[in-house]
């Protein structure tokens, strides 16, 4: 048996039994179907930013325990109104624009707002107090008429938030954006506010973290049931990290971001960060490709900037070893992202392959 809970009339699909809050208050309908909190009941796709999306199962305990913790941590109340710029079909949007408001009886604006002017208008006109967004949207919100209005908290996830974007948002609104680190399979892991914490992440209270062999390991009730764990219940993530004391940690990129170029180990995340720090660069992503000469790789970069490739190469060469300078650099208007705001690696690789025969 399936149920559909709604607070308004509508043309709903046939099959589920319709339940309204009024019916529940009068005890006229009490479902007699119960779900084991540790049995998978939901399948979620990853964002697919690194290739074909993967599917992970989630249990009621995974989702509701995290939503309940976050609602208490951020003091969400029925007075809050959520504005979301991400769809609810992935875990970040589902938790922050559906489950948390549902648990707290908060309100949610009934759209997914992606354009800068649309976001500003809705925040102003409807007096939204909570914004659920991603780095790419904070980047495009660097406009003169950005104001706080009734916002009291702004969330960002699904990728690294540029410091300059965080600083600008704070200068206009007085809010230090709260970044959320996690994944579909692990659930939420840690939070930080860039202006207060810098690069240092603090694990959520229900999450235990340890660093072993340079990788971050996590243990919590939010982890998908099919993930392999060690004898102590820890799951090894694909992210490299260093301890920062007091149970905090600093992320150092993904383990698969370390590639060999000319026999030398190169950290793609480091090269990408240096590229983004070049004055005039708005965004950049760095990848590695086989160069067609045996098993050798070379670096390639997509960059959003008014500079040309020669200027970019000159800048990056001044702060990098020769082998860590991207061989191919393409200047583009924008870098492809997925619907969740992450870099779309599949599309990025397609673009780079299309120019592989062109020396820049």
C-alpha positions, 0 to 999 in steps of 0.5 A, a space after each residue: 500500500 502507498 500513501 500520498 500526503 498533501 495539504 491541498 487538492 490536486 490532480 494526483 496519480 491514481 494508486 496512492 491513498 490520499 491523506 491530508 493533515 486534517 484527516 490525521 488530526 481527526 485520526 480518521 486515517 492511520 496507516 497500518 503499514 510500517 517500514 523498518 528504519 534500516 531497510 532501503 526505501 529510496 534510491 538516489 542517483 549521484 550528480 554524475 559530475 565525474 562520469 555515469 551517475 551511480 545509484 545508492 540506496 538510502 534508509 529512513 534512518 539515513 535520511 530522517 536522522 540527518 534531516 532531524 539533526 540539521 533542522 536542530 543545528 540550524 534552528 529551522 522553525 515554522 517561521 522559515 521560508 526556503 528558497 532553493 536553486 537546486 532540484 530535489 531529485 538529488 540528496 542535497 536538494 531533497 534534504 534541504 528543500 524537502 525533508 528539513 522543511 517537512 520536519 519543521 513545518 517550514 514553508 518552501 517556495 514552489 520553484 527551482 530558481 536558477 537565474 540571478 534576477 529571478 533569485 533576487 526577485 523571489 528572495 525580496 518579494 517573498 521574504 525568504 529566510 533560508 537559501 539553498 544553493 550551489 557555488 555556481 549560483 553564488 558566482 552569478 549573484 555578484 551583482 550590485 543590487 544583491 541585498 540580504 532582505 530577510 535571509 538569515 542563512 545561506 547554504 552551499 554544497 555540491 562543490 567548492 565555493 570560491 573565496 571571492 564569491 563568499 567574501 562578496 556575498 558577505 559584503 552585501 548581505 552580512 551572511 557568511 555562507 554555510 558550506 556543506 560537505 558530503 556525498 550521496 553515499 555518505 550523507 552530510 559529513 561536515 560544515 564550514 563558513 569560509 570567512 570564519 573557518 577558512 579551509 577547516 571543516 568541522 564534522 557534524 555532531 553525529 559524524 565521526 571522522 578519521 584520517 588514514 593513509 591520507 584519506 578521509 574515513 567517516 562513520 555515521 547513521 547517514 551512510 548508505 547501507 551497502 557501503 563497505 566499512 572497516 571493523 570500526 564502522 568507518 567508510 573510506 571516502 575518495 577524498 584526501 585530507 589533513 587533520 586540522 586539530 580539534 577533530 577538524 580537517 582540511 580537504 586536499 582533493 580527490 585521490 584520483 586527482 593525483 596524476 603522473 605527467 612526464 613521470 612526475 606526480 601532479 595534483 590537479 586540484 592544486 593546478 586548478 586552484 592556481 589557475 583560479 587565482 590568476 587575476 581576471 580568471 572567473 572560473 577554471 577546471 583542469 583535467 588530464 588526458 592521454 597525449 597519444 604517445 604511449 601511456 603519457 598524460 598531459 594537462 588541459 584546462 578550460 578557463 572563463 576569462 578575458 585573457 588569452 591562452 598565452 597570457 594564462 600559460 605565462 601566469 601559471 608557468 610563473 608559479 608552477 613547475 614546467 610539467 604542471 603547466 597545462 599543455 592545452 588551454 581553452 578559453 570559454 564563456 562558461 564551464 559546463 555544470 550539472 543540474 546540481 551545480 557540479 562541474 560536468 566532467 563528461 561534457 568537459 572531456 568532450 569539449 577538450 577532446 574536440 580541441 585535442 588536435 589543436 595546439 593552443 
